[in-house]
Amino acid sequence: MLVRRLAALLVSIALGALALPAAAAPITVPVDIAVGPAGLWFSDDIGREQVGHLGLKIRLEAIISRELIKAHINQVPANYRQMALQMNEVRFRPSMFIPEELIISPKFAHTGMYGSTWRPLQLGLSLVSGPSPVSLSAGLDLTAAFIHSDSLGFSWMFLLRPGVDLQLEWEIAVARDFHVSVGWQSVLYIPQPLGGGVFDLGGFNDRSIWHVGQVFLLFHGFSNYQANL
């Protein structure tokens, strides 16, 4: 029920204004564009064989502030308005097809991998507010990756698994339009056996891929997008 209400609220704020007259004044929505390196650690034999693998974290979010919600509260359905007014900030991703992360990890020793992770749904809360906020979020993930190895008992495999994650992030405002954030993400997957197919079910052991930990560093740039609402 909560997820449905939040989804309705996001759609109302982002798209509901299309019902307004065409002559309505445009509004300015800040967009957070962030990119940075990530290190991945696997809780299985892949993790023991190599200390970590490399990734590139990507983020594109429209920031809907409390002030913007208040200014356009009439666009939110009446039964959601009270909830909307209690929100400090809503972050809206324009497309679930944009990957959250690219895995680009050549075979430095015995194993390499290349792929992407999508995070189509996330819910978060602010633990610390102010100029250096700390946030905690949970999300749904989908990872697709090609893995090749000459030491794990298989030459190659294709990883395709849904998962759930928990992410802790600390953001630091270096300048008005430039922030830096560091964080840790832990993803729990339905186990896939090493060397097995996408329909094979593994266990929570060293011969399956079931957990990935990730540390990341993001560089945030902010740009204003003008929407004719």
Secondary structure, DSSP 8 states (H G I E B T S, - for coil): -HHHHHHHHHHHHHHGGGGS-TTS--EEEEEEEEEEEEEEEESSHHHHHSS-EEEEEEEEEEEEEHHHHHHTGGGS-GGGHHHHHT-SEEEE-S-TTS-SEEEEE--SSSEEEEEEEEEEEEEEEEEE-SSS-EEEEEEEEEEEEEEEESSSS-SEEEEEEEEEEEEEEEEEEEETTEEEEEEEEEEEEEEEETT--TT----SSTTEEEEEEEEEEEEEEEEEEEE--
